[in-house]
Amino acid sequence: MNVNLVSNVLDTPEIFWSEPALQPMYNAIREYLEIPQRAKILNDRLRVISDLLSMLRDHLTNFGVEYQTLIIIYLIIIAVIVACFEIAVKILQSIKI
């Protein structure tokens, strides 16, 4: 995700091997445009976005687990109600006989 890993923004171009006289001008332009600082800021912002996306992914995963847990709890409650109803019906039938 780092800008300096994905592109060669922070690398020195190969032209300076053949034209070393242009190196000071290139360095001055880089310094004027604040390329390393901007790349660092961009990397920091991308790291924040990555952390945010990680938190959202964890939240969605936990939400799915919580949802499944609630479904299981509701099913258990329904099973208990049905069992109580069956017991009540059996008790009423035994009283009538």
PyMOL CGO cylinders between C-alpha atoms (Angstrom):
from pymol import cmd
from pymol.cgo import CYLINDER

trace = [
    CYLINDER, 0.00, 0.00, 0.00, 2.88, 2.36, 0.45, 0.3, 1, 1, 1, 1, 1, 1,
    CYLINDER, 2.88, 2.36, 0.45, 3.35, 4.80, -2.39, 0.3, 1, 1, 1, 1, 1, 1,
    CYLINDER, 3.35, 4.80, -2.39, 7.08, 4.29, -2.39, 0.3, 1, 1, 1, 1, 1, 1,
    CYLINDER, 7.08, 4.29, -2.39, 6.60, 0.53, -2.80, 0.3, 1, 1, 1, 1, 1, 1,
    CYLINDER, 6.60, 0.53, -2.80, 4.02, 0.73, -5.57, 0.3, 1, 1, 1, 1, 1, 1,
    CYLINDER, 4.02, 0.73, -5.57, 5.74, 3.36, -7.67, 0.3, 1, 1, 1, 1, 1, 1,
    CYLINDER, 5.74, 3.36, -7.67, 9.19, 4.82, -8.06, 0.3, 1, 1, 1, 1, 1, 1,
    CYLINDER, 9.19, 4.82, -8.06, 8.30, 8.32, -6.80, 0.3, 1, 1, 1, 1, 1, 1,
    CYLINDER, 8.30, 8.32, -6.80, 11.14, 8.35, -4.28, 0.3, 1, 1, 1, 1, 1, 1,
    CYLINDER, 11.14, 8.35, -4.28, 13.71, 6.75, -6.57, 0.3, 1, 1, 1, 1, 1, 1,
    CYLINDER, 13.71, 6.75, -6.57, 16.28, 8.78, -8.47, 0.3, 1, 1, 1, 1, 1, 1,
    CYLINDER, 16.28, 8.78, -8.47, 15.75, 8.46, -12.24, 0.3, 1, 1, 1, 1, 1, 1,
    CYLINDER, 15.75, 8.46, -12.24, 18.36, 6.52, -14.21, 0.3, 1, 1, 1, 1, 1, 1,
    CYLINDER, 18.36, 6.52, -14.21, 19.09, 9.50, -16.47, 0.3, 1, 1, 1, 1, 1, 1,
    CYLINDER, 19.09, 9.50, -16.47, 21.42, 10.86, -13.80, 0.3, 1, 1, 1, 1, 1, 1,
    CYLINDER, 21.42, 10.86, -13.80, 23.87, 8.04, -14.48, 0.3, 1, 1, 1, 1, 1, 1,
    CYLINDER, 23.87, 8.04, -14.48, 24.50, 9.59, -17.88, 0.3, 1, 1, 1, 1, 1, 1,
    CYLINDER, 24.50, 9.59, -17.88, 23.78, 13.23, -16.95, 0.3, 1, 1, 1, 1, 1, 1,
    CYLINDER, 23.78, 13.23, -16.95, 25.08, 13.80, -13.41, 0.3, 1, 1, 1, 1, 1, 1,
    CYLINDER, 25.08, 13.80, -13.41, 25.02, 17.59, -13.89, 0.3, 1, 1, 1, 1, 1, 1,
    CYLINDER, 25.02, 17.59, -13.89, 21.21, 17.54, -13.74, 0.3, 1, 1, 1, 1, 1, 1,
    CYLINDER, 21.21, 17.54, -13.74, 21.18, 15.88, -10.31, 0.3, 1, 1, 1, 1, 1, 1,
    CYLINDER, 21.18, 15.88, -10.31, 21.29, 19.13, -8.25, 0.3, 1, 1, 1, 1, 1, 1,
    CYLINDER, 21.29, 19.13, -8.25, 18.41, 20.61, -10.23, 0.3, 1, 1, 1, 1, 1, 1,
    CYLINDER, 18.41, 20.61, -10.23, 16.39, 17.42, -9.75, 0.3, 1, 1, 1, 1, 1, 1,
    CYLINDER, 16.39, 17.42, -9.75, 17.10, 17.47, -6.00, 0.3, 1, 1, 1, 1, 1, 1,
    CYLINDER, 17.10, 17.47, -6.00, 16.07, 21.13, -5.80, 0.3, 1, 1, 1, 1, 1, 1,
    CYLINDER, 16.07, 21.13, -5.80, 12.81, 20.43, -7.63, 0.3, 1, 1, 1, 1, 1, 1,
    CYLINDER, 12.81, 20.43, -7.63, 12.08, 17.45, -5.36, 0.3, 1, 1, 1, 1, 1, 1,
    CYLINDER, 12.08, 17.45, -5.36, 12.78, 19.57, -2.33, 0.3, 1, 1, 1, 1, 1, 1,
    CYLINDER, 12.78, 19.57, -2.33, 10.61, 22.41, -3.66, 0.3, 1, 1, 1, 1, 1, 1,
    CYLINDER, 10.61, 22.41, -3.66, 7.70, 20.06, -4.41, 0.3, 1, 1, 1, 1, 1, 1,
    CYLINDER, 7.70, 20.06, -4.41, 8.20, 18.29, -1.05, 0.3, 1, 1, 1, 1, 1, 1,
    CYLINDER, 8.20, 18.29, -1.05, 7.93, 14.87, -2.68, 0.3, 1, 1, 1, 1, 1, 1,
    CYLINDER, 7.93, 14.87, -2.68, 9.24, 12.77, 0.27, 0.3, 1, 1, 1, 1, 1, 1,
    CYLINDER, 9.24, 12.77, 0.27, 7.01, 14.59, 2.77, 0.3, 1, 1, 1, 1, 1, 1,
    CYLINDER, 7.01, 14.59, 2.77, 3.97, 14.23, 0.53, 0.3, 1, 1, 1, 1, 1, 1,
    CYLINDER, 3.97, 14.23, 0.53, 4.68, 10.54, 0.02, 0.3, 1, 1, 1, 1, 1, 1,
    CYLINDER, 4.68, 10.54, 0.02, 4.95, 10.10, 3.80, 0.3, 1, 1, 1, 1, 1, 1,
    CYLINDER, 4.95, 10.10, 3.80, 1.64, 11.94, 4.36, 0.3, 1, 1, 1, 1, 1, 1,
    CYLINDER, 1.64, 11.94, 4.36, -0.03, 9.83, 1.69, 0.3, 1, 1, 1, 1, 1, 1,
    CYLINDER, -0.03, 9.83, 1.69, 1.35, 6.65, 3.27, 0.3, 1, 1, 1, 1, 1, 1,
    CYLINDER, 1.35, 6.65, 3.27, 0.03, 7.77, 6.67, 0.3, 1, 1, 1, 1, 1, 1,
    CYLINDER, 0.03, 7.77, 6.67, -3.42, 8.48, 5.24, 0.3, 1, 1, 1, 1, 1, 1,
    CYLINDER, -3.42, 8.48, 5.24, -3.49, 5.13, 3.46, 0.3, 1, 1, 1, 1, 1, 1,
    CYLINDER, -3.49, 5.13, 3.46, -2.50, 3.44, 6.72, 0.3, 1, 1, 1, 1, 1, 1,
    CYLINDER, -2.50, 3.44, 6.72, -5.43, 5.15, 8.47, 0.3, 1, 1, 1, 1, 1, 1,
    CYLINDER, -5.43, 5.15, 8.47, -7.79, 4.05, 5.71, 0.3, 1, 1, 1, 1, 1, 1,
    CYLINDER, -7.79, 4.05, 5.71, -6.42, 0.52, 5.94, 0.3, 1, 1, 1, 1, 1, 1,
    CYLINDER, -6.42, 0.52, 5.94, -7.02, 0.49, 9.70, 0.3, 1, 1, 1, 1, 1, 1,
    CYLINDER, -7.02, 0.49, 9.70, -10.55, 1.79, 9.17, 0.3, 1, 1, 1, 1, 1, 1,
    CYLINDER, -10.55, 1.79, 9.17, -11.30, -0.90, 6.60, 0.3, 1, 1, 1, 1, 1, 1,
    CYLINDER, -11.30, -0.90, 6.60, -9.88, -3.52, 8.94, 0.3, 1, 1, 1, 1, 1, 1,
    CYLINDER, -9.88, -3.52, 8.94, -12.15, -2.29, 11.74, 0.3, 1, 1, 1, 1, 1, 1,
    CYLINDER, -12.15, -2.29, 11.74, -15.17, -2.35, 9.41, 0.3, 1, 1, 1, 1, 1, 1,
    CYLINDER, -15.17, -2.35, 9.41, -14.33, -5.89, 8.29, 0.3, 1, 1, 1, 1, 1, 1,
    CYLINDER, -14.33, -5.89, 8.29, -14.03, -7.01, 11.92, 0.3, 1, 1, 1, 1, 1, 1,
    CYLINDER, -14.03, -7.01, 11.92, -17.32, -5.28, 12.76, 0.3, 1, 1, 1, 1, 1, 1,
    CYLINDER, -17.32, -5.28, 12.76, -19.13, -7.00, 9.89, 0.3, 1, 1, 1, 1, 1, 1,
    CYLINDER, -19.13, -7.00, 9.89, -17.67, -10.35, 10.91, 0.3, 1, 1, 1, 1, 1, 1,
    CYLINDER, -17.67, -10.35, 10.91, -18.71, -9.81, 14.53, 0.3, 1, 1, 1, 1, 1, 1,
    CYLINDER, -18.71, -9.81, 14.53, -22.16, -8.61, 13.43, 0.3, 1, 1, 1, 1, 1, 1,
    CYLINDER, -22.16, -8.61, 13.43, -22.63, -11.87, 11.52, 0.3, 1, 1, 1, 1, 1, 1,
    CYLINDER, -22.63, -11.87, 11.52, -21.66, -13.91, 14.57, 0.3, 1, 1, 1, 1, 1, 1,
    CYLINDER, -21.66, -13.91, 14.57, -23.95, -11.84, 16.81, 0.3, 1, 1, 1, 1, 1, 1,
    CYLINDER, -23.95, -11.84, 16.81, -26.81, -12.28, 14.36, 0.3, 1, 1, 1, 1, 1, 1,
    CYLINDER, -26.81, -12.28, 14.36, -26.31, -16.05, 14.32, 0.3, 1, 1, 1, 1, 1, 1,
    CYLINDER, -26.31, -16.05, 14.32, -26.17, -16.09, 18.11, 0.3, 1, 1, 1, 1, 1, 1,
    CYLINDER, -26.17, -16.09, 18.11, -29.46, -14.19, 18.34, 0.3, 1, 1, 1, 1, 1, 1,
    CYLINDER, -29.46, -14.19, 18.34, -31.09, -16.62, 15.91, 0.3, 1, 1, 1, 1, 1, 1,
    CYLINDER, -31.09, -16.62, 15.91, -29.93, -19.57, 18.03, 0.3, 1, 1, 1, 1, 1, 1,
    CYLINDER, -29.93, -19.57, 18.03, -31.25, -17.91, 21.21, 0.3, 1, 1, 1, 1, 1, 1,
    CYLINDER, -31.25, -17.91, 21.21, -34.63, -17.25, 19.57, 0.3, 1, 1, 1, 1, 1, 1,
    CYLINDER, -34.63, -17.25, 19.57, -34.82, -20.84, 18.35, 0.3, 1, 1, 1, 1, 1, 1,
    CYLINDER, -34.82, -20.84, 18.35, -34.07, -22.13, 21.86, 0.3, 1, 1, 1, 1, 1, 1,
    CYLINDER, -34.07, -22.13, 21.86, -36.80, -19.87, 23.29, 0.3, 1, 1, 1, 1, 1, 1,
    CYLINDER, -36.80, -19.87, 23.29, -39.27, -21.15, 20.68, 0.3, 1, 1, 1, 1, 1, 1,
    CYLINDER, -39.27, -21.15, 20.68, -38.29, -24.76, 21.49, 0.3, 1, 1, 1, 1, 1, 1,
    CYLINDER, -38.29, -24.76, 21.49, -38.86, -24.12, 25.20, 0.3, 1, 1, 1, 1, 1, 1,
    CYLINDER, -38.86, -24.12, 25.20, -42.28, -22.55, 24.51, 0.3, 1, 1, 1, 1, 1, 1,
    CYLINDER, -42.28, -22.55, 24.51, -43.28, -25.48, 22.29, 0.3, 1, 1, 1, 1, 1, 1,
    CYLINDER, -43.28, -25.48, 22.29, -42.11, -27.97, 24.94, 0.3, 1, 1, 1, 1, 1, 1,
    CYLINDER, -42.11, -27.97, 24.94, -44.09, -26.12, 27.64, 0.3, 1, 1, 1, 1, 1, 1,
    CYLINDER, -44.09, -26.12, 27.64, -47.16, -26.14, 25.39, 0.3, 1, 1, 1, 1, 1, 1,
    CYLINDER, -47.16, -26.14, 25.39, -46.79, -29.88, 24.80, 0.3, 1, 1, 1, 1, 1, 1,
    CYLINDER, -46.79, -29.88, 24.80, -46.47, -30.51, 28.55, 0.3, 1, 1, 1, 1, 1, 1,
    CYLINDER, -46.47, -30.51, 28.55, -49.54, -28.38, 29.22, 0.3, 1, 1, 1, 1, 1, 1,
    CYLINDER, -49.54, -28.38, 29.22, -51.54, -30.28, 26.60, 0.3, 1, 1, 1, 1, 1, 1,
    CYLINDER, -51.54, -30.28, 26.60, -50.49, -33.64, 28.10, 0.3, 1, 1, 1, 1, 1, 1,
    CYLINDER, -50.49, -33.64, 28.10, -51.44, -32.44, 31.61, 0.3, 1, 1, 1, 1, 1, 1,
    CYLINDER, -51.44, -32.44, 31.61, -54.85, -31.27, 30.36, 0.3, 1, 1, 1, 1, 1, 1,
    CYLINDER, -54.85, -31.27, 30.36, -55.43, -34.58, 28.57, 0.3, 1, 1, 1, 1, 1, 1,
    CYLINDER, -55.43, -34.58, 28.57, -54.51, -36.56, 31.70, 0.3, 1, 1, 1, 1, 1, 1,
    CYLINDER, -54.51, -36.56, 31.70, -56.91, -34.46, 33.81, 0.3, 1, 1, 1, 1, 1, 1,
    CYLINDER, -56.91, -34.46, 33.81, -59.84, -35.08, 31.41, 0.3, 1, 1, 1, 1, 1, 1,
    CYLINDER, -59.84, -35.08, 31.41, -59.37, -38.82, 31.46, 0.3, 1, 1, 1, 1, 1, 1,
]
cmd.load_cgo(trace, "trace")
